[in-house]
């Protein structure tokens, strides 16, 4: 994948309170996503971080909704890999629509770090692991911090 056109996001998140909500499926990719999000939050100066693990990607919206009221931003992390049934489409759509609804309803930025991939290799390549070409956990956290800061100054 290309990062062509991606903005360079650097922002001061000092004083912001963050929640990271992470699914438990696909532990290797999730470890990379969690590490990337933690690095992005630390680089931005966000010191107050709550991390909550949920069983799967389907559970991300309800956890994000609960945490959005007491945090300045939420980072949602998950991995869904296409299988041989329509399950992939249902879970991906539910997560995307649910997390969007949380952000719009609460006004709390939600960084979307949910990998929706055809193969495990694609997920690992986007998870920010050594040798990965992308770091979606870092990107999702950076975007959420930048949006939270922008909304504070709007």
N, C-alpha and C positions, 0 to 999 in steps of 0.2 A: 504494500500500500504506500501511497505517497502522502507526504505532509505538505505538498504544494498548496500554497494559499493559506496555510494555518497561521493564525496570529501568534506572535511571541507574547505570552502573558506573564508579566511580572507585576506583582501588586503587594502592597503592605497589608497583611491580614492581622496585624497586631491588635489585640483586644477583641477579636472575633471569636465566637464560640462555635465550634464545628462538631457535627455528628457524622460518623462514617457508619453506614449500614451495609453489611457484606453478607452475601450468600455463602453457603458452605460447600456446594457442589463444585467439583473440579478444583481440588485443593491446590494443586501446583500453580495453575493460572491465578487462582485467588490470592495466593501468597505474593505473587508479583504485583497484582492490582493493589493489594493492601499496602505493600511496601512503597509503590509509586505514589499513592495518595498520602501516606505518612510523610514522605520526602517533600512533596509539594506543599503540604501544610506547614511543615517545619521551615522550609525555605521562605514561605510567606510570613513567618513569625506568628502563626496561629499556635498558641500554647495550650489552649483549653479544647481538648478533643475527646469526645466520647465515642467508643467503638462498640457496635452491637452486631452480633452474628445471628443470622436467621437461617432456617433450613435451606431455602432455595430462592431463586430470583422472583418467583411469584409472591413471596412474602415481603419483598422490599418495600412496596408502596405503603403497607400498613405501618411498618416500622418507621419509615420516613415521615409519615403523617404524624405519628405520635411525637417524634423528636423535633419536628419542624417548629413547634410552638415554643420550645425552650432553647433553640439554637439559632444562630445567624445564618447558617448554611448547612446543607446535608449533602453528603457524597454517597451515592448509591452504586454498589459494585456487585456484579454478578457475571456468570458465564452460562450461556445456553448454546449447546451444540446440536445441530440438526440431526435428527434420527430418521427412522423410517415411517413415522406417523405424523399427523398434523399437530402433535403436542408442541413442537417447536414454535409454530405460528401463534398458538394460543398463549403460551407463556411470554413470548416476546411482545406481543400486542398488549397483554395485560400489564406487563412491567412498564412499557413505554407510556401507555395511556395513564396508568395509575400514578407514576412518578410525575408526569406532566400535570395531572390534576392536583397533586399535592403542592407543587410549586405555585400554580396559578391560584389555588384556593387560599393558601397560607401566605403567599408573598415571600416565602423563604426560598432562596435559590437551591435547586437540586442539581448537583453535578451528575450527569448520566454516564456512568462507567460500566455499563452492561455490555459485555461482548456477546454478539449474536453471530455465530460462526458456523460454517458448514463442516469444519473438521477441528479436531483437537489441535492439530499443528497450527491452524490459523489463530486459534485462541492463544496459544503459547507465544506466537509471534507478536501479539498485540498486548501481552500482559506485562511488559516491562522487565522481563527476566533477562539475564545475561544472554546476549545474542539476539534478543527480540528487536524488531525494527520499529516498534511503537511502544508507548508507555501510557496506555489509556487510563490507568488509575491516577497517574500524575496529571494528565490532561483534564480529567473530570474534576479533580480537587482544585486545580488552578482556575478553571472556569467558574466554579462555584464561589471561590474566594473573590475573584475579580468582579463577579456579578453582585455579591454581597456588598463589596466596597462601593461599587457604582451606585447601588440603590441607597446607600447611606449618604452619598453626596448629591443625590438627585433632588 
